[in-house]
């Protein structure tokens, strides 16, 4: 049937089950927004107008991570599109499926330095799974269908579609197709049939499984590492069954939080630079180290040359490019974590490693932390746990509060912690929290942040308030860029260059400007009461926690040092 290309675009979004789009309009994308209103698509798809394109990108990302769906984000050309890039890179580093759609200047203006022209496909090529420049309206539907398939398949990630403005004014022949039929038609069918198709992942081979099973059989001190790939694969249940059958200690990466319950007796907590004593020491003492769905980032391994060098390292991952990239493995299996773990579990006997687990338990006692006498971040997260438990979603920014959120809360399920692990994006948290709340309206969403981060993304409170998507901000205010100051204290001989935040705003007045209730607390009892009121108020709220300027994240391993060489100053 004949229709405008913009109508075909929205029909394609409906085919994908899209119910929410985050975005910000501008000149070149106006035909898309006009179609949204003109043909009633606004009654079928909810559009969330954010305060800034970066906020829209993070909100679409948080929506995707917390729901398991593909997020969708709109932006106009030029600065609108480039404002997405931090959010695109954040999604790329953490393998979050988001389709970003921008509209560029018309064909007659490409390459002429026209107003708000930018080569956004070229800019984003290194930080996406795929980019598409749509010059032919007849290709639009196929490209949209392909983009969603690529974003969600294999190792998920962001995809960008840039449409020339003249294309959004043309008519096309559009044939509706149910989503399950897309793989059989057009560009998607051709892509699926390619030998190296990104839509395919190899099934585990019997001989590969047998080799790993033999390594497991010989191991006396096995250990397992849970990465974010378990969450992206939806393999939490299979992973827990596997480690229980193996009877081995389990460490988690920052992105792997929730792959196994933090309260599980086999879980030793986070690994790496701010990992637990138990996780780090166990890594250096095991004889078989099985890593599932992880990149082996520098924050996990610290000194690469000495990382688990005494053990046979096995890597299970869907992305071939991650194998032997950072840590050289003794063996690896490429494929979907869910399929591989289920196949292993079906073939494994029940193991018992009683003596090994007793040895690991001996490393669980953490060294005493210095207490400042002021409000302790550990008390804050203990209160959140008491009052909200497993039902909460916590979205963080980046810094000390991010590590405290990872260390002091026991995540029980995938998608419960939303954080920028790979790119380390200050400003991620509030947008992600709003996206999570819109995607999960019945859950309480906590936005954990610091006074440095909130200055970067606080404008999105306007979005939360307008759309009735309440998030509770827990602000750790120490009057400084806390994590940077910690490094300056421990490594740079207390030279505090440009880290003190001895300036506004008054965050309670800032919250009031958005019509939000806010509390300033200095004790655990005050926080308990403020959180109770924030939960009951039914709107966005802010709790400013006054903490010591020199509150530290412990344990800590210096960058590049062996994983067991803790700084204990």
C-alpha positions in Angstrom: 0.0 0.0 0.0 1.1 3.6 -0.7 1.9 5.8 2.3 4.4 8.4 3.4 7.8 7.1 4.5 7.3 8.5 7.9 4.1 6.6 8.3 6.0 3.4 7.2 8.6 4.2 9.9 6.0 4.2 12.7 4.3 1.1 11.3 7.7 -0.6 11.5 8.1 0.5 15.1 4.7 -0.9 15.9 5.7 -4.2 14.3 8.6 -4.3 16.7 6.3 -3.9 19.7 7.7 -0.4 20.5 5.5 1.4 23.0 7.9 4.1 24.1 10.2 6.5 22.3 12.6 9.0 24.0 13.6 12.1 22.0 13.9 15.7 21.2 12.6 17.4 18.0 14.3 19.8 15.7 14.1 21.2 12.1 15.2 18.2 10.1 13.2 15.6 12.0 9.9 17.6 11.9 8.3 15.4 9.2 8.7 12.4 11.6 7.2 14.4 14.5 4.4 15.7 12.3 3.5 12.1 11.3 3.5 11.2 15.0 0.7 13.7 15.6 -1.1 13.6 12.2 -2.0 9.9 12.0 -2.6 9.2 15.7 0.7 7.3 16.4 0.9 9.3 19.6 -2.0 7.2 20.9 -0.1 4.0 20.2 3.5 5.0 21.1 4.3 7.1 24.1 6.9 9.9 23.3 9.0 11.1 26.2 10.4 14.6 25.6 13.5 14.9 27.6 15.4 18.1 28.6 18.5 17.2 26.5 19.3 14.6 23.8 21.9 13.0 26.1 19.2 12.5 28.7 17.0 10.8 26.0 19.8 8.5 25.1 20.4 7.4 28.7 16.7 7.0 29.3 16.3 4.8 26.2 19.3 2.8 27.5 17.9 2.5 31.0 14.6 1.4 29.6 16.3 -1.3 27.5 18.4 -2.6 30.4 15.6 -2.8 32.9 12.9 -4.3 30.6 14.9 -6.5 28.2 13.4 -4.7 25.2 15.1 -2.6 22.5 15.1 1.1 23.5 14.3 3.8 20.9 15.6 7.3 20.8 14.9 10.2 18.3 17.1 13.3 17.6 17.4 15.9 14.9 20.6 16.6 12.9 23.8 18.4 13.9 24.1 19.1 17.6 21.0 17.1 18.3 22.6 14.0 16.8 26.1 14.6 18.3 24.5 15.1 21.7 23.5 11.4 21.5 27.1 10.2 21.1 27.9 9.9 24.8 24.8 7.9 25.4 25.5 5.7 22.3 29.1 5.0 23.5 27.7 4.2 27.0 25.2 1.7 25.5 27.9 0.2 23.2 30.4 -0.4 26.0 27.8 -2.1 28.1 26.1 -4.1 25.3 22.7 -2.4 25.6 20.3 -2.7 22.7 19.1 0.8 21.6 18.0 2.0 18.1 18.9 5.6 17.7 17.1 7.5 14.8 18.2 10.9 13.5 17.3 12.9 10.5 20.0 14.7 8.5 19.8 17.6 6.0 18.4 16.9 2.5 20.4 15.2 -0.3 20.9 18.5 -2.1 22.8 19.9 1.0 24.9 16.9 1.9 28.6 17.8 1.8 28.0 21.5 1.6 28.4 22.4 5.3 24.7 23.2 5.5 23.1 24.4 8.7 23.2 21.6 11.3 24.8 19.1 8.8 27.0 16.5 10.4 28.3 13.1 9.3 26.7 11.3 12.3 27.0 7.8 10.7 30.8 8.4 10.4 31.1 9.8 13.9 29.2 6.9 15.5 30.6 4.0 13.4 33.2 3.0 16.1 30.6 3.0 18.9 27.7 1.1 17.3 27.0 -2.4 16.1 25.9 -0.9 12.8 25.0 2.5 11.2 22.7 3.2 8.3 22.3 6.3 6.1 18.9 6.1 4.4 19.0 7.9 1.0 16.2 5.8 -0.6 12.7 5.8 0.9 12.0 2.3 -0.5 14.8 0.9 1.7 13.5 2.5 5.0 11.3 -0.3 6.2 13.9 -3.0 5.5 16.6 -1.0 7.3 14.4 -0.4 10.4 13.6 -4.1 10.6 17.3 -5.0 10.2 18.4 -2.4 12.7 16.2 -3.9 15.5 17.4 -7.4 14.7 21.0 -6.4 14.8 20.6 -4.4 18.0 19.0 -7.4 19.8 20.9 -10.3 18.4 24.2 -11.9 19.5 26.0 -9.5 21.8 23.4 -6.7 21.9 24.3 -3.1 21.3 23.3 0.3 19.8 22.4 0.8 16.2 22.0 4.2 14.5 19.7 5.1 11.5 20.3 8.5 9.9 17.6 9.5 7.3 18.0 12.3 4.9 15.3 14.9 5.3 14.0 14.6 1.7 13.4 10.9 2.3 11.0 11.7 5.1 8.8 13.6 2.6 8.5 10.9 0.0 5.9 8.2 -0.5 6.7 4.4 -0.5 5.0 1.1 -1.1 4.7 -0.5 2.3 3.8 -4.1 3.0 3.0 -4.9 6.7 4.9 -7.9 8.1 4.6 -9.6 11.5 7.9 -9.4 13.3 8.4 -13.2 13.1 8.3 -13.0 9.3 11.0 -10.3 9.0 13.9 -12.8 8.8 12.4 -14.3 5.7 12.2 -11.1 3.6 14.3 -8.3 2.1 17.7 -7.2 3.5 17.2 -9.1 6.7 16.9 -12.4 4.9 20.0 -11.7 2.9 21.9 -10.8 6.1 20.7 -13.9 7.9 21.9 -16.1 5.1 25.5 -14.7 5.2 28.1 -17.1 6.6 29.3 -14.4 9.0 25.9 -13.0 9.8 25.7 -11.0 13.0 22.3 -12.6 13.6 23.9 -16.0 14.0 25.8 -17.4 16.9 27.4 -20.9 17.0 25.7 -23.6 18.9 28.1 -25.3 21.4 29.9 -28.3 20.0 29.9 -31.6 21.8 33.7 -31.8 21.7 34.1 -28.3 23.2 31.7 -29.1 26.0 33.5 -32.4 26.7 36.9 -30.7 26.8 35.6 -28.2 29.4 33.9 -30.9 31.4 37.3 -32.7 31.6 38.9 -29.6 32.9 36.2 -29.2 35.5 36.6 -32.9 36.5 40.3 -32.4 37.2 40.0 -29.1 39.1 40.4 -29.1 42.8 39.9 -25.4 43.3 37.5 -24.1 40.6 36.2 -20.5 40.5 33.6 -18.8 38.3 33.3 -15.2 37.2 29.9 -13.8 36.3 29.9 -11.0 33.7 27.3 -8.8 32.1 26.9 -11.3 29.3 24.9 -13.6 31.6 22.3 -10.8 32.1 22.2 -9.9 28.4 21.7 -13.6 27.5 18.9 -14.0 30.1 21.0 -16.8 31.6 20.8 -16.0 35.3 18.8 -19.2 36.2 21.1 -21.4 34.1 24.2 -19.8 35.6 23.1 -20.3 39.2 22.3 -24.0 38.4 25.7 -24.4 36.9 27.7 -23.0 39.8 25.6 -24.9 42.3 26.4 -28.2 40.5 30.1 -27.2 40.2 30.1 -26.2 43.9 32.5 -23.3 43.3 32.9 -19.8 44.5 31.5 -17.1 42.3 32.8 -13.5 41.8 30.9 -10.9 39.9 31.9 -8.0 37.7 30.2 -4.6 38.1 28.1 -5.4 35.0 27.4 -8.9 36.3 25.6 -7.8 39.4 22.3 -9.7 39.6 23.5 -12.6 37.5 23.5 -14.5 40.7 22.0 -13.4 44.0 24.4 -11.4 46.1 23.1 -13.4 49.1 23.9 -16.8 47.5 26.4 -18.7 49.8 28.7 -19.3 46.8 28.9 -15.6 45.9 32.0 -13.8 47.0 31.1 -10.4 45.7 32.6 -8.0 43.3 36.0 -8.6 41.7 38.8 -6.2 40.8 40.0 -2.7 41.7 37.2 -2.4 44.4 36.5 -6.1 44.7 36.2 -8.0 47.9 39.1 -9.6 49.6 37.4 -13.0 49.0 36.9 -12.5 45.3 40.4 -11.2 44.6 42.4 -13.6 46.7 40.3 -16.6 45.4 41.2 -15.5 41.9 44.9 -15.7 42.8 44.5 -19.1 44.5 42.1 -21.1 42.2 43.4 -23.7 39.7 40.5 -23.3 37.2 39.0 -19.9 36.4 35.8 -20.0 34.3 34.7 -16.6 33.1 31.3 -16.2 31.5 30.2 -13.2 29.5 32.9 -10.7 30.5 35.4 -8.4 28.7 38.2 -8.9 31.3 38.5 -5.1 31.6 41.3 -3.4 33.4 39.1 -2.7 36.4 38.6 -6.4 36.8 42.1 -7.7 36.1 44.3 -4.8 37.3 47.8 -6.2 36.6 47.1 -8.3 33.5 50.5 -10.1 33.7 49.7 -11.6 37.1 45.9 -12.1 36.8 45.0 -15.6 37.7 48.3 -16.8 36.3 48.4 -20.0 38.4 45.0 -21.2 36.9 43.7 -22.5 33.7 41.5 -19.7 32.4 38.4 -20.7 30.4 36.4 -18.0 28.7 32.7 -18.4 27.6 31.5 -15.5 25.4 29.3 -14.9 22.4 31.8 -12.3 20.9 34.8 -13.9 19.3 36.7 -10.6 19.4 36.8 -10.8 23.2 38.6 -14.1 23.3 42.3 -13.7 24.2 42.0 -9.9 23.7 43.0 -9.1 27.3 43.5 -12.4 29.1 45.1 -15.3 27.2 42.9 -18.4 27.8 43.7 -22.1 28.2 40.4 -22.8 26.6 37.3 -21.0 25.3 33.8 -21.7 24.0 32.2 -19.1 21.7 28.4 -19.0 21.9 25.3 -18.0 23.8 25.9 -18.2 27.6 22.4 -19.6 28.2 22.8 -22.5 25.8 26.3 -23.3 26.9 25.5 -23.3 30.6 22.4 -25.4 30.2 24.4 -27.9 28.0 27.2 -28.1 30.6 24.7 -28.5 33.5 22.9 -31.3 31.8 26.2 -33.2 31.4 27.8 -32.5 34.8 27.7 -34.6 37.9 27.2 -32.9 41.3 30.6 -31.8 42.6 31.6 -31.2 46.2 34.5 -28.9 47.0 34.0 -28.6 50.8 37.7 -27.9 51.7 38.1 -25.4 49.0 35.0 -23.5 49.9 36.1 -23.5 53.6 39.4 -21.9 52.5 37.5 -19.3 50.5 35.2 -18.6 53.5 38.3 -17.7 55.5 39.0 -14.8 53.1 35.5 -13.3 53.4 36.3 -11.2 56.5 36.9 -7.7 55.2 39.5 -5.5 56.9 38.1 -2.9 59.3 37.3 0.4 57.7 38.1 3.7 59.2 34.8 5.4 60.3 34.5 9.2 60.1 31.7 9.5 62.6 29.5 11.0 59.9 26.8 9.3 57.9 28.2 6.0 56.5 27.2 5.1 52.9 26.9 1.4 54.1 24.1 2.5 56.4 22.3 4.2 53.6 22.2 1.1 51.4 21.3 -1.0 54.4 18.3 1.2 54.9 17.3 1.0 51.2 17.6 -2.8 51.5 15.4 -2.9 54.7 12.7 -0.8 53.2 12.6 -1.9 49.6 14.5 -5.2 49.3 14.5 -7.1 46.0 11.7 -5.0 44.5 13.9 -1.9 43.9 15.8 -0.8 40.8 19.0 1.2 41.5 20.4 3.4 38.7 23.8 5.1 39.5 26.0 7.7 38.0 29.8 7.1 38.2 32.2 7.5 41.1 32.4 6.5 44.8 28.6 6.2 45.2 28.6 3.8 42.2 31.1 1.5 44.0 29.2 1.7 47.3 26.0 0.7 45.4 27.8 -2.3 44.0 29.5 -3.3 47.3 26.8 -2.7 49.8 23.6 -3.9 48.1 22.8 -7.6 47.4 21.3 -7.6 43.9 19.0 -10.6 43.4 18.0 -10.4 39.7 19.2 -9.1 36.3 18.4 -5.5 35.5 18.3 -4.5 39.2 21.5 -2.4 39.0 21.8 0.0 36.1 25.2 1.6 35.8 27.7 2.8 33.3 30.4 0.1 33.7 32.5 0.4 30.5 32.3 4.0 29.6 32.0 5.4 33.1 29.5 8.1 32.2 28.9 10.8 34.8 25.4 12.0 34.0 24.0 8.5 33.1 22.0 7.9 36.3 19.0 10.2 36.2 18.1 9.6 32.6 18.6 5.8 33.1 16.4 5.9 36.2 13.6 7.7 34.3 13.8 5.2 31.5 13.7 2.3 34.1 10.7 3.8 35.9 8.8 4.3 32.6 9.5 0.7 31.7 8.7 -0.6 35.2 6.0 1.7 36.6 5.3 -0.7 39.6 8.8 -0.7 40.9 10.5 1.9 43.1 13.5 3.3 41.3 16.4 4.8 43.3 18.9 7.1 41.5 22.2 7.0 43.4 24.5 9.9 42.6 27.1 12.3 43.8 27.2 16.1 44.0 29.5 16.2 40.9 27.3 13.9 38.8 24.0 15.6 39.7 25.3 18.9 38.3 25.6 17.1 34.9 22.1 15.5 34.6 19.8 17.3 37.1 17.9 19.0 34.2 16.1 15.7 33.6 14.0 16.2 36.8 11.8 18.2 34.5 11.2 15.0 32.5 10.5 12.9 35.5 8.0 15.3 37.0 6.1 16.1 33.8 5.6 12.5 32.9 4.8 11.2 36.3 7.8 8.9 36.4 9.0 9.4 40.0 12.5 8.5 41.0 14.1 8.9 44.4 17.5 10.5 44.2 19.9 9.5 47.0 22.6 12.2 46.7 26.0 11.5 48.5 27.3 15.0 49.0 30.9 15.2 50.2 31.6 18.6 48.6 34.2 17.1 46.2 34.7 14.8 43.2 35.0 11.9 45.6 36.7 9.2 43.5 39.2 11.6 42.0 40.0 13.0 45.5 40.5 9.4 46.7 43.1 8.9 44.1 44.7 12.2 44.8 44.9 11.3 48.5 46.3 7.8 48.0 48.5 8.2 44.9 49.1 12.0 44.3 50.3 13.0 47.8 47.1 14.9 48.6 47.4 17.5 45.8 43.7 18.2 45.3 43.8 19.9 41.9 40.3 21.1 40.8 38.3 18.5 42.7 36.6 20.5 45.6 33.1 21.5 44.8 32.8 24.4 47.2 30.0 26.1 45.3 26.3 25.9 44.5 23.7 24.9 44.0 21.8 24.4 47.2 20.4 21.0 46.2 17.2 21.3 48.3 16.4 24.6 46.6 17.3 23.0 43.3 14.8 20.2 43.9 12.2 22.7 45.0 12.5 24.4 41.6 11.1 21.2 40.0 8.4 20.9 42.7 10.1 18.0 44.4 10.2 17.3 48.1 13.8 17.1 49.5 15.5 16.3 52.7 19.0 16.9 54.0 20.2 14.2 56.3 23.3 13.6 58.5 22.4 10.4 60.4 21.2 6.9 59.6 18.0 7.6 61.5 17.3 10.7 59.5 17.9 8.8 56.3 15.5 6.0 57.4 12.7 8.5 58.0 13.4 10.6 54.8 13.4 7.4 52.6 10.1 6.3 54.2 8.5 9.7 53.3 10.0 9.7 49.8 8.5 6.3 49.1 5.1 7.4 50.3 5.0 10.8 48.6 4.4 9.3 45.1 6.6 11.8 43.2 10.2 12.4 42.5 12.2 13.2 45.6 15.7 14.0 46.7 17.5 12.9 49.8 20.8 14.7 50.3 23.2 12.7 52.4 26.0 14.7 54.0 29.1 12.5 54.2 32.7 13.1 55.0 34.8 14.7 52.3 37.4 11.9 52.8 35.0 9.0 52.9 36.8 6.2 50.9 35.8 3.2 48.8 37.5 0.2 50.4 39.0 -2.2 49.4 41.1 -0.6 46.6 43.8 -1.9 44.4 45.9 0.7 42.6 45.6 0.7 38.8 48.1 -1.8 37.3 48.9 -3.4 40.6 48.3 -7.2 41.3 44.7 -7.9 42.2 45.7 -9.0 45.7 47.8 -5.9 46.5 45.3 -3.8 48.4 45.8 -0.2 49.5 45.0 -0.1 53.2 46.0 3.5 54.1 
